[in-house]
């Protein structure tokens, strides 16, 4: 990878991945909840407008985008997306494309690690907007925050 990211600061505080302004733009008016997940630190924001937005830092046992492609058959939906600022993306979901209400986007940040950014749609958005398109918008915001060094 040409421009790997050092995300140690964000791994320590995953809820700093999105700024207050970015959360406002998403219609999320709640404080994120940070916890340590099986693969690493995560922050989840829940709101009425966007059912949930999550950022997972996969620091435990991750093998980068190569692992994502090797495991592609484990997902009903697996679609490479255009990179954001040079970082490769893959959208994936457990549902078939016509039934997707949650989309996970893996962002390659180093050769050996990814960050997963997920959206679960609220009931009023289901079937009206592609959750993977919405997730990509969140990816763009998170990458902007990373590049700026934080909120």
mmCIF file of the C-alpha atoms, coordinates in Angstrom:
data_MODEL
# 
_entry.id   MODEL 
# 
loop_
_atom_site.group_PDB 
_atom_site.id 
_atom_site.type_symbol 
_atom_site.label_atom_id 
_atom_site.label_alt_id 
_atom_site.label_comp_id 
_atom_site.label_asym_id 
_atom_site.label_entity_id 
_atom_site.label_seq_id 
_atom_site.pdbx_PDB_ins_code 
_atom_site.Cartn_x 
_atom_site.Cartn_y 
_atom_site.Cartn_z 
_atom_site.occupancy 
_atom_site.B_iso_or_equiv 
_atom_site.pdbx_formal_charge 
_atom_site.auth_seq_id 
_atom_site.auth_comp_id 
_atom_site.auth_asym_id 
_atom_site.auth_atom_id 
_atom_site.pdbx_PDB_model_num 
ATOM 1   C CA . UNK A 1 1   ? 0.000   0.000   0.000  1.00 0.00 ? 1   UNK A CA 1 
ATOM 2   C CA . UNK A 1 2   ? 1.414   3.366   -1.027 1.00 0.00 ? 2   UNK A CA 1 
ATOM 3   C CA . UNK A 1 3   ? 0.083   5.492   1.837  1.00 0.00 ? 3   UNK A CA 1 
ATOM 4   C CA . UNK A 1 4   ? -0.639  3.247   4.846  1.00 0.00 ? 4   UNK A CA 1 
ATOM 5   C CA . UNK A 1 5   ? -2.394  4.905   7.749  1.00 0.00 ? 5   UNK A CA 1 
ATOM 6   C CA . UNK A 1 6   ? -1.261  4.864   11.367 1.00 0.00 ? 6   UNK A CA 1 
ATOM 7   C CA . UNK A 1 7   ? -4.572  4.731   13.186 1.00 0.00 ? 7   UNK A CA 1 
ATOM 8   C CA . UNK A 1 8   ? -3.278  4.055   16.712 1.00 0.00 ? 8   UNK A CA 1 
ATOM 9   C CA . UNK A 1 9   ? -4.875  7.287   17.957 1.00 0.00 ? 9   UNK A CA 1 
ATOM 10  C CA . UNK A 1 10  ? -8.268  6.216   16.613 1.00 0.00 ? 10  UNK A CA 1 
ATOM 11  C CA . UNK A 1 11  ? -7.879  2.670   17.898 1.00 0.00 ? 11  UNK A CA 1 
ATOM 12  C CA . UNK A 1 12  ? -7.475  4.192   21.379 1.00 0.00 ? 12  UNK A CA 1 
ATOM 13  C CA . UNK A 1 13  ? -10.563 6.382   20.870 1.00 0.00 ? 13  UNK A CA 1 
ATOM 14  C CA . UNK A 1 14  ? -12.705 4.888   18.076 1.00 0.00 ? 14  UNK A CA 1 
ATOM 15  C CA . UNK A 1 15  ? -15.489 7.408   18.701 1.00 0.00 ? 15  UNK A CA 1 
ATOM 16  C CA . UNK A 1 16  ? -13.163 10.172  17.442 1.00 0.00 ? 16  UNK A CA 1 
ATOM 17  C CA . UNK A 1 17  ? -13.530 8.686   13.931 1.00 0.00 ? 17  UNK A CA 1 
ATOM 18  C CA . UNK A 1 18  ? -16.384 11.076  13.143 1.00 0.00 ? 18  UNK A CA 1 
ATOM 19  C CA . UNK A 1 19  ? -16.537 14.728  14.148 1.00 0.00 ? 19  UNK A CA 1 
ATOM 20  C CA . UNK A 1 20  ? -19.589 16.364  15.728 1.00 0.00 ? 20  UNK A CA 1 
ATOM 21  C CA . UNK A 1 21  ? -20.164 18.217  12.445 1.00 0.00 ? 21  UNK A CA 1 
ATOM 22  C CA . UNK A 1 22  ? -20.035 14.977  10.444 1.00 0.00 ? 22  UNK A CA 1 
ATOM 23  C CA . UNK A 1 23  ? -22.444 13.301  12.855 1.00 0.00 ? 23  UNK A CA 1 
ATOM 24  C CA . UNK A 1 24  ? -24.793 16.280  12.472 1.00 0.00 ? 24  UNK A CA 1 
ATOM 25  C CA . UNK A 1 25  ? -24.603 15.884  8.677  1.00 0.00 ? 25  UNK A CA 1 
ATOM 26  C CA . UNK A 1 26  ? -25.620 12.239  9.111  1.00 0.00 ? 26  UNK A CA 1 
ATOM 27  C CA . UNK A 1 27  ? -28.516 13.171  11.384 1.00 0.00 ? 27  UNK A CA 1 
ATOM 28  C CA . UNK A 1 28  ? -26.897 11.385  14.314 1.00 0.00 ? 28  UNK A CA 1 
ATOM 29  C CA . UNK A 1 29  ? -27.377 13.333  17.517 1.00 0.00 ? 29  UNK A CA 1 
ATOM 30  C CA . UNK A 1 30  ? -26.130 10.753  19.997 1.00 0.00 ? 30  UNK A CA 1 
ATOM 31  C CA . UNK A 1 31  ? -22.797 10.098  21.638 1.00 0.00 ? 31  UNK A CA 1 
ATOM 32  C CA . UNK A 1 32  ? -20.971 7.069   20.334 1.00 0.00 ? 32  UNK A CA 1 
ATOM 33  C CA . UNK A 1 33  ? -20.553 3.995   22.489 1.00 0.00 ? 33  UNK A CA 1 
ATOM 34  C CA . UNK A 1 34  ? -17.018 2.580   22.454 1.00 0.00 ? 34  UNK A CA 1 
ATOM 35  C CA . UNK A 1 35  ? -16.214 -1.016  23.323 1.00 0.00 ? 35  UNK A CA 1 
ATOM 36  C CA . UNK A 1 36  ? -13.656 -3.689  22.603 1.00 0.00 ? 36  UNK A CA 1 
ATOM 37  C CA . UNK A 1 37  ? -15.020 -6.162  20.046 1.00 0.00 ? 37  UNK A CA 1 
ATOM 38  C CA . UNK A 1 38  ? -13.644 -9.606  19.249 1.00 0.00 ? 38  UNK A CA 1 
ATOM 39  C CA . UNK A 1 39  ? -11.477 -8.093  16.471 1.00 0.00 ? 39  UNK A CA 1 
ATOM 40  C CA . UNK A 1 40  ? -10.617 -4.787  18.138 1.00 0.00 ? 40  UNK A CA 1 
ATOM 41  C CA . UNK A 1 41  ? -12.060 -1.443  19.229 1.00 0.00 ? 41  UNK A CA 1 
ATOM 42  C CA . UNK A 1 42  ? -15.402 -0.267  17.869 1.00 0.00 ? 42  UNK A CA 1 
ATOM 43  C CA . UNK A 1 43  ? -17.626 2.773   18.198 1.00 0.00 ? 43  UNK A CA 1 
ATOM 44  C CA . UNK A 1 44  ? -21.356 2.602   17.503 1.00 0.00 ? 44  UNK A CA 1 
ATOM 45  C CA . UNK A 1 45  ? -23.747 5.510   17.207 1.00 0.00 ? 45  UNK A CA 1 
ATOM 46  C CA . UNK A 1 46  ? -27.499 4.827   17.278 1.00 0.00 ? 46  UNK A CA 1 
ATOM 47  C CA . UNK A 1 47  ? -30.106 7.300   16.133 1.00 0.00 ? 47  UNK A CA 1 
ATOM 48  C CA . UNK A 1 48  ? -33.649 7.466   14.781 1.00 0.00 ? 48  UNK A CA 1 
ATOM 49  C CA . UNK A 1 49  ? -32.642 8.789   11.332 1.00 0.00 ? 49  UNK A CA 1 
ATOM 50  C CA . UNK A 1 50  ? -29.786 6.342   10.825 1.00 0.00 ? 50  UNK A CA 1 
ATOM 51  C CA . UNK A 1 51  ? -30.498 3.192   12.803 1.00 0.00 ? 51  UNK A CA 1 
ATOM 52  C CA . UNK A 1 52  ? -26.799 2.748   13.535 1.00 0.00 ? 52  UNK A CA 1 
ATOM 53  C CA . UNK A 1 53  ? -23.363 3.721   12.295 1.00 0.00 ? 53  UNK A CA 1 
ATOM 54  C CA . UNK A 1 54  ? -20.362 1.674   13.447 1.00 0.00 ? 54  UNK A CA 1 
ATOM 55  C CA . UNK A 1 55  ? -16.601 1.899   12.944 1.00 0.00 ? 55  UNK A CA 1 
ATOM 56  C CA . UNK A 1 56  ? -14.640 -1.282  13.729 1.00 0.00 ? 56  UNK A CA 1 
ATOM 57  C CA . UNK A 1 57  ? -10.843 -1.218  13.980 1.00 0.00 ? 57  UNK A CA 1 
ATOM 58  C CA . UNK A 1 58  ? -9.767  -4.787  13.193 1.00 0.00 ? 58  UNK A CA 1 
ATOM 59  C CA . UNK A 1 59  ? -6.450  -5.082  14.960 1.00 0.00 ? 59  UNK A CA 1 
ATOM 60  C CA . UNK A 1 60  ? -6.704  -8.686  16.172 1.00 0.00 ? 60  UNK A CA 1 
ATOM 61  C CA . UNK A 1 61  ? -5.936  -11.333 13.550 1.00 0.00 ? 61  UNK A CA 1 
ATOM 62  C CA . UNK A 1 62  ? -6.600  -9.140  10.514 1.00 0.00 ? 62  UNK A CA 1 
ATOM 63  C CA . UNK A 1 63  ? -4.884  -9.912  7.233  1.00 0.00 ? 63  UNK A CA 1 
ATOM 64  C CA . UNK A 1 64  ? -5.980  -6.932  5.179  1.00 0.00 ? 64  UNK A CA 1 
ATOM 65  C CA . UNK A 1 65  ? -7.915  -6.792  1.926  1.00 0.00 ? 65  UNK A CA 1 
ATOM 66  C CA . UNK A 1 66  ? -6.397  -10.084 0.751  1.00 0.00 ? 66  UNK A CA 1 
ATOM 67  C CA . UNK A 1 67  ? -8.386  -11.821 3.484  1.00 0.00 ? 67  UNK A CA 1 
ATOM 68  C CA . UNK A 1 68  ? -11.545 -9.983  2.419  1.00 0.00 ? 68  UNK A CA 1 
ATOM 69  C CA . UNK A 1 69  ? -11.224 -11.340 -1.114 1.00 0.00 ? 69  UNK A CA 1 
ATOM 70  C CA . UNK A 1 70  ? -10.310 -14.827 0.122  1.00 0.00 ? 70  UNK A CA 1 
ATOM 71  C CA . UNK A 1 71  ? -13.519 -14.865 2.200  1.00 0.00 ? 71  UNK A CA 1 
ATOM 72  C CA . UNK A 1 72  ? -15.801 -13.338 -0.431 1.00 0.00 ? 72  UNK A CA 1 
ATOM 73  C CA . UNK A 1 73  ? -17.908 -16.510 -0.735 1.00 0.00 ? 73  UNK A CA 1 
ATOM 74  C CA . UNK A 1 74  ? -19.009 -16.099 2.888  1.00 0.00 ? 74  UNK A CA 1 
ATOM 75  C CA . UNK A 1 75  ? -21.148 -13.104 1.902  1.00 0.00 ? 75  UNK A CA 1 
ATOM 76  C CA . UNK A 1 76  ? -24.383 -13.078 -0.107 1.00 0.00 ? 76  UNK A CA 1 
ATOM 77  C CA . UNK A 1 77  ? -23.299 -9.666  -1.412 1.00 0.00 ? 77  UNK A CA 1 
ATOM 78  C CA . UNK A 1 78  ? -19.652 -8.767  -2.107 1.00 0.00 ? 78  UNK A CA 1 
ATOM 79  C CA . UNK A 1 79  ? -18.823 -5.813  -4.324 1.00 0.00 ? 79  UNK A CA 1 
ATOM 80  C CA . UNK A 1 80  ? -15.554 -3.895  -4.769 1.00 0.00 ? 80  UNK A CA 1 
ATOM 81  C CA . UNK A 1 81  ? -16.108 -0.124  -4.704 1.00 0.00 ? 81  UNK A CA 1 
ATOM 82  C CA . UNK A 1 82  ? -14.103 2.776   -6.050 1.00 0.00 ? 82  UNK A CA 1 
ATOM 83  C CA . UNK A 1 83  ? -11.299 3.658   -3.611 1.00 0.00 ? 83  UNK A CA 1 
ATOM 84  C CA . UNK A 1 84  ? -11.587 6.670   -1.328 1.00 0.00 ? 84  UNK A CA 1 
ATOM 85  C CA . UNK A 1 85  ? -8.422  8.802   -1.426 1.00 0.00 ? 85  UNK A CA 1 
ATOM 86  C CA . UNK A 1 86  ? -6.503  5.756   -2.654 1.00 0.00 ? 86  UNK A CA 1 
ATOM 87  C CA . UNK A 1 87  ? -7.773  3.333   0.002  1.00 0.00 ? 87  UNK A CA 1 
ATOM 88  C CA . UNK A 1 88  ? -9.458  0.221   -1.424 1.00 0.00 ? 88  UNK A CA 1 
ATOM 89  C CA . UNK A 1 89  ? -13.043 -0.586  -0.453 1.00 0.00 ? 89  UNK A CA 1 
ATOM 90  C CA . UNK A 1 90  ? -15.227 -3.667  -0.551 1.00 0.00 ? 90  UNK A CA 1 
ATOM 91  C CA . UNK A 1 91  ? -18.936 -3.616  0.282  1.00 0.00 ? 91  UNK A CA 1 
ATOM 92  C CA . UNK A 1 92  ? -20.346 -6.801  1.739  1.00 0.00 ? 92  UNK A CA 1 
ATOM 93  C CA . UNK A 1 93  ? -23.560 -8.007  3.311  1.00 0.00 ? 93  UNK A CA 1 
ATOM 94  C CA . UNK A 1 94  ? -25.144 -11.210 4.514  1.00 0.00 ? 94  UNK A CA 1 
ATOM 95  C CA . UNK A 1 95  ? -28.405 -10.511 2.646  1.00 0.00 ? 95  UNK A CA 1 
ATOM 96  C CA . UNK A 1 96  ? -29.017 -10.636 -1.081 1.00 0.00 ? 96  UNK A CA 1 
ATOM 97  C CA . UNK A 1 97  ? -28.718 -7.216  -2.768 1.00 0.00 ? 97  UNK A CA 1 
ATOM 98  C CA . UNK A 1 98  ? -32.481 -6.660  -2.990 1.00 0.00 ? 98  UNK A CA 1 
ATOM 99  C CA . UNK A 1 99  ? -32.910 -7.264  0.763  1.00 0.00 ? 99  UNK A CA 1 
ATOM 100 C CA . UNK A 1 100 ? -29.926 -5.382  2.180  1.00 0.00 ? 100 UNK A CA 1 
ATOM 101 C CA . UNK A 1 101 ? -30.687 -3.184  5.189  1.00 0.00 ? 101 UNK A CA 1 
ATOM 102 C CA . UNK A 1 102 ? -27.148 -3.305  6.599  1.00 0.00 ? 102 UNK A CA 1 
ATOM 103 C CA . UNK A 1 103 ? -23.967 -2.803  4.626  1.00 0.00 ? 103 UNK A CA 1 
ATOM 104 C CA . UNK A 1 104 ? -20.416 -3.327  5.834  1.00 0.00 ? 104 UNK A CA 1 
ATOM 105 C CA . UNK A 1 105 ? -17.595 -1.642  3.926  1.00 0.00 ? 105 UNK A CA 1 
ATOM 106 C CA . UNK A 1 106 ? -14.044 -2.858  4.513  1.00 0.00 ? 106 UNK A CA 1 
ATOM 107 C CA . UNK A 1 107 ? -11.428 -0.126  4.042  1.00 0.00 ? 107 UNK A CA 1 
ATOM 108 C CA . UNK A 1 108 ? -7.855  -1.265  3.407  1.00 0.00 ? 108 UNK A CA 1 
ATOM 109 C CA . UNK A 1 109 ? -5.682  0.983   5.583  1.00 0.00 ? 109 UNK A CA 1 
ATOM 110 C CA . UNK A 1 110 ? -2.420  -1.021  5.525  1.00 0.00 ? 110 UNK A CA 1 
ATOM 111 C CA . UNK A 1 111 ? -1.366  -4.215  3.783  1.00 0.00 ? 111 UNK A CA 1 
ATOM 112 C CA . UNK A 1 112 ? -2.316  -6.152  6.918  1.00 0.00 ? 112 UNK A CA 1 
ATOM 113 C CA . UNK A 1 113 ? -5.319  -4.315  8.311  1.00 0.00 ? 113 UNK A CA 1 
ATOM 114 C CA . UNK A 1 114 ? -8.758  -3.034  7.466  1.00 0.00 ? 114 UNK A CA 1 
ATOM 115 C CA . UNK A 1 115 ? -11.341 -0.886  9.166  1.00 0.00 ? 115 UNK A CA 1 
ATOM 116 C CA . UNK A 1 116 ? -14.959 -1.925  8.780  1.00 0.00 ? 116 UNK A CA 1 
ATOM 117 C CA . UNK A 1 117 ? -17.567 0.808   8.587  1.00 0.00 ? 117 UNK A CA 1 
ATOM 118 C CA . UNK A 1 118 ? -21.203 -0.267  8.802  1.00 0.00 ? 118 UNK A CA 1 
ATOM 119 C CA . UNK A 1 119 ? -24.651 1.221   8.541  1.00 0.00 ? 119 UNK A CA 1 
ATOM 120 C CA . UNK A 1 120 ? -27.884 -0.459  9.554  1.00 0.00 ? 120 UNK A CA 1 
ATOM 121 C CA . UNK A 1 121 ? -30.813 1.404   8.063  1.00 0.00 ? 121 UNK A CA 1 
ATOM 122 C CA . UNK A 1 122 ? -33.772 2.676   10.027 1.00 0.00 ? 122 UNK A CA 1 
ATOM 123 C CA . UNK A 1 123 ? -37.206 1.326   9.076  1.00 0.00 ? 123 UNK A CA 1 
ATOM 124 C CA . UNK A 1 124 ? -38.144 4.525   7.205  1.00 0.00 ? 124 UNK A CA 1 
ATOM 125 C CA . UNK A 1 125 ? -35.096 4.160   4.891  1.00 0.00 ? 125 UNK A CA 1 
ATOM 126 C CA . UNK A 1 126 ? -35.361 0.442   4.117  1.00 0.00 ? 126 UNK A CA 1 
ATOM 127 C CA . UNK A 1 127 ? -35.919 -0.143  0.419  1.00 0.00 ? 127 UNK A CA 1 
ATOM 128 C CA . UNK A 1 128 ? -35.555 3.566   -0.390 1.00 0.00 ? 128 UNK A CA 1 
ATOM 129 C CA . UNK A 1 129 ? -31.785 4.028   -0.310 1.00 0.00 ? 129 UNK A CA 1 
ATOM 130 C CA . UNK A 1 130 ? -28.942 1.615   -0.940 1.00 0.00 ? 130 UNK A CA 1 
ATOM 131 C CA . UNK A 1 131 ? -27.251 1.219   2.453  1.00 0.00 ? 131 UNK A CA 1 
ATOM 132 C CA . UNK A 1 132 ? -23.899 0.614   0.723  1.00 0.00 ? 132 UNK A CA 1 
ATOM 133 C CA . UNK A 1 133 ? -24.095 4.047   -0.931 1.00 0.00 ? 133 UNK A CA 1 
ATOM 134 C CA . UNK A 1 134 ? -24.852 5.565   2.478  1.00 0.00 ? 134 UNK A CA 1 
ATOM 135 C CA . UNK A 1 135 ? -21.987 3.617   4.046  1.00 0.00 ? 135 UNK A CA 1 
ATOM 136 C CA . UNK A 1 136 ? -19.598 4.910   1.386  1.00 0.00 ? 136 UNK A CA 1 
ATOM 137 C CA . UNK A 1 137 ? -20.529 8.486   2.389  1.00 0.00 ? 137 UNK A CA 1 
ATOM 138 C CA . UNK A 1 138 ? -19.601 7.625   5.977  1.00 0.00 ? 138 UNK A CA 1 
ATOM 139 C CA . UNK A 1 139 ? -16.317 6.069   4.770  1.00 0.00 ? 139 UNK A CA 1 
ATOM 140 C CA . UNK A 1 140 ? -15.480 9.356   3.015  1.00 0.00 ? 140 UNK A CA 1 
ATOM 141 C CA . UNK A 1 141 ? -16.126 11.257  6.255  1.00 0.00 ? 141 UNK A CA 1 
ATOM 142 C CA . UNK A 1 142 ? -14.054 8.870   8.374  1.00 0.00 ? 142 UNK A CA 1 
ATOM 143 C CA . UNK A 1 143 ? -11.115 8.980   5.943  1.00 0.00 ? 143 UNK A CA 1 
ATOM 144 C CA . UNK A 1 144 ? -11.318 12.792  6.007  1.00 0.00 ? 144 UNK A CA 1 
ATOM 145 C CA . UNK A 1 145 ? -11.117 12.677  9.824  1.00 0.00 ? 145 UNK A CA 1 
ATOM 146 C CA . UNK A 1 146 ? -8.161  10.268  9.738  1.00 0.00 ? 146 UNK A CA 1 
ATOM 147 C CA . UNK A 1 147 ? -6.276  12.462  7.275  1.00 0.00 ? 147 UNK A CA 1 
ATOM 148 C CA . UNK A 1 148 ? -6.959  15.568  9.394  1.00 0.00 ? 148 UNK A CA 1 
ATOM 149 C CA . UNK A 1 149 ? -5.581  13.798  12.453 1.00 0.00 ? 149 UNK A CA 1 
ATOM 150 C CA . UNK A 1 150 ? -8.866  13.692  14.348 1.00 0.00 ? 150 UNK A CA 1 
ATOM 151 C CA . UNK A 1 151 ? -11.726 15.825  15.501 1.00 0.00 ? 151 UNK A CA 1 
# 
